[in-house]
């Protein structure tokens, strides 16, 4: 085992950590510890690129109509329907 820690000592350490921090907090601490170790390794090795790929160009948006279509108001719609019926 690393640092001369045997299995019973490691189990005692894990039980103490569980009692001190609680079962809900331990996974969060492990995640943050792993993230910190990864960032440290990347900084030491000289890797400056992010681990997630970023798109090189933004996606194109569809063209916009020059004249937007206006929706008739509720009163205007009733008047236009009355005119069609008459």
C-alpha positions in Angstrom: 0.0 0.0 0.0 1.2 3.6 -0.6 2.8 5.5 2.2 3.0 2.4 4.4 -0.8 2.3 5.1 -2.2 -1.2 5.6 -5.8 -2.3 4.9 -7.0 -2.1 8.5 -5.6 1.4 8.9 -7.2 2.5 5.6 -10.6 1.1 6.8 -10.3 3.0 10.1 -9.5 6.2 8.2 -12.5 5.7 5.9 -14.8 5.1 8.9 -13.6 8.3 10.6 -14.0 10.3 7.5 -17.6 8.9 7.1 -18.4 9.9 10.7 -16.9 13.4 10.4 -18.2 14.5 7.0 -21.3 12.3 6.5 -22.4 10.0 3.7 -23.8 12.9 1.7 -20.7 15.0 1.7 -18.1 12.3 0.9 -18.9 11.8 -2.8 -18.8 15.6 -3.4 -15.4 15.7 -1.7 -14.1 12.8 -3.8 -15.2 14.5 -7.0 -13.6 17.8 -6.1 -10.4 16.0 -5.0 -10.3 14.1 -8.4 -10.9 17.3 -10.3 -8.1 19.1 -8.5 -5.7 16.3 -9.0 -6.5 16.2 -12.8 -6.0 20.0 -13.1 -2.7 19.7 -11.2 -1.5 16.9 -13.5 -2.5 18.9 -16.6 -0.7 22.0 -15.3 2.5 20.0 -14.6 2.5 18.2 -17.9 1.9 21.5 -19.8 -1.5 20.6 -21.4 -3.4 23.8 -21.9 -6.3 22.4 -24.0 -9.7 21.8 -22.4 -10.8 18.2 -22.2 -14.2 18.9 -23.9 -14.1 19.8 -27.6 -15.4 23.2 -28.6 -17.0 23.9 -32.0 -14.7 25.8 -34.4 -17.6 27.8 -36.0 -21.0 28.7 -34.6 -24.0 27.2 -36.2 -25.7 29.2 -38.8 -29.1 30.6 -38.0 -31.9 30.5 -40.6 -32.5 33.7 -42.6 -34.9 36.2 -41.1 -37.9 37.5 -43.2 -37.7 41.2 -44.0 -41.4 41.8 -43.3 -42.8 40.0 -40.3 -46.3 38.8 -40.5 -48.6 40.5 -38.0 -51.2 38.6 -36.2 -54.6 40.3 -36.1 -55.9 41.4 -32.7 -58.9 39.6 -31.3 -61.3 42.4 -32.2 -59.8 42.7 -35.7 -60.2 39.0 -36.3 -63.9 39.2 -35.4 -64.4 42.1 -37.8 -62.7 40.4 -40.7 -64.7 37.3 -40.2 -68.0 39.4 -40.1 -66.9 41.0 -43.4 -66.3 37.6 -45.0 -69.7 36.3 -44.0 -71.6 39.5 -45.2 
